[in-house]
């Protein structure tokens, strides 16, 4: 008798291995997307912080920010440091619609720009 096929046990084992590989791949993809989202949020915050630090060095803000100040996203937009269409990656809303702020503080002659909402 000439048998040219797989047995039922071989098929079940093969399907089980394929399912396991699929689960592992799906779990890794989920983690990858979460990490990418975290990176985009950090880049968004860093962009606002950098723009606020630049604005605090301009002549009109230098005296105001010597003892600390808060710069709103609307000020960054009106001074041309960020695009008015930039969106928060967490909720996909334009920043001009939200209460995004960067606090400028000084300690030991070192300026710190920290994102806050």
Secondary structure, 3 states (H helix, E strand, C coil): CCCCCCCHHHHHHHHHHHHHHHHHHHHHHHHHHHHHHHHHHHHHHHHHHHHHHHHHHCHHHHCCCCCCEEEEHHHHHHCCCCCCCCECCCCCCEHHHCCCEEEEEEECCEEEEEEEC
